[in-house]
Amino acid sequence: MKATCPVCGGYGPLESFLVDDDAKRAVVAVGKLPGDLPRLCWAYLGMFRKPASTRVLTWERVGRIVAELADLVAEKDMSWKSQRVVPSRPEFWAQGIQAMLDRDAQGKLERPLDGHNYLRAVVYEIAEKAWHQGNVKKENEAKFRPQEPQQRRRDPEHDDKPIVPLSEGIKGWRERLGVSKKEGGDNGRADID
C-alpha cells in the first residue's frame, strides 16, 4: 500500500512512513487529539512550510509542533495579551484551525508559520465571543426568571420549636424578664400579659 504525506507531499510505501520512531510518536500524538483536531491537524502542519517548497518538515519537528498544540488544547482556560481569562474548549481550537485553513486558501495568510501565536489569537477571539454570548444568555434568563421567595434562615437550635404568632409570643414577657408592672410603665397602652 502506498501513501502520500499530507504535510510534505512525499509519496511512498506506507511502511516507510512508520519506520521512524519520531514519525510513530507524531502519528500517535495527532490521533490522541480530541474531536475534529486529528483531521485538521495534518493540514495545519502544512502551514509550517512554504508553499511549493522542496524542503519538508522533519518528523521530529512535526512531533514538537503537535506536542505544543496538544498542550494548548488541554488547557481549561486561556488568555491572550493580558486580556480576560476565558474558558477554552477543544472545539474552539478546531474552529480556529479551520478559520486559518480558510484564510490560507484565500491567500490571506503568510506562510510558513513559526509558532502557534496566530492560532492562539484566532482561538482566543472565538473563545471570548462564546464566553460573552454565554454571559448575555445568562443575563437574559435572569431578567425573565421569577424571583424565588427568600427562605427562612435555618437555625439548628430553634428548628424543632413550633412557630408562634407574635401576639402569643409576647404574653408573659414581664415574668420572663423579671420586670414588674410599675417598673415597665404602661404609657397609656394596654398591657399585654
Residue pairs with C-beta under 8 A, 6 or more apart in sequence:
1 13
1 14
2 11
2 12
2 13
2 14
3 11
3 12
3 13
3 14
3 17
4 10
4 11
5 11
5 17
5 56
6 42
6 43
6 45
6 46
7 42
7 45
7 46
7 49
7 56
7 57
7 62
8 49
8 56
8 57
9 56
10 56
17 23
18 24
18 27
20 59
22 58
22 59
22 60
22 62
22 63
23 59
23 62
25 63
26 59
26 62
26 63
26 66
29 63
29 66
29 67
29 70
30 38
30 41
30 42
30 66
31 38
32 70
33 41
33 66
33 69
33 70
33 73
33 90
34 73
34 90
35 90
35 91
35 94
36 91
36 94
37 69
37 73
37 90
37 93
37 94
37 97
40 94
40 97
40 98
40 101
41 66
41 69
41 97
43 97
43 101
44 69
44 97
44 100
44 101
44 119
45 57
45 62
45 65
45 66
47 100
47 101
47 104
47 109
47 111
47 112
47 113
48 57
48 61
48 65
48 111
48 112
48 113
48 114
49 55
49 56
49 57
49 111
49 112
50 111
50 112
51 111
57 65
68 115
68 116
69 93
69 116
69 119
72 78
72 93
72 116
72 119
72 120
73 88
73 90
73 93
75 88
76 87
76 88
77 85
77 86
77 87
77 88
78 85
78 86
78 87
78 88
78 120
78 123
78 124
78 127
79 85
79 86
79 124
80 120
80 121
80 124
83 124
83 128
84 128
84 131
86 124
86 127
86 128
86 130
86 131
87 127
87 130
87 131
88 123
88 127
89 127
89 130
92 123
92 126
92 127
92 130
93 119
93 123
95 123
95 126
96 119
96 122
96 123
96 126
97 119
99 122
99 126
100 109
100 118
100 119
100 122
103 109
104 111
109 118
113 119
167 192
170 192
171 192
171 193
172 193
173 179
173 192
173 193
174 180
174 181
174 184
174 193
181 191
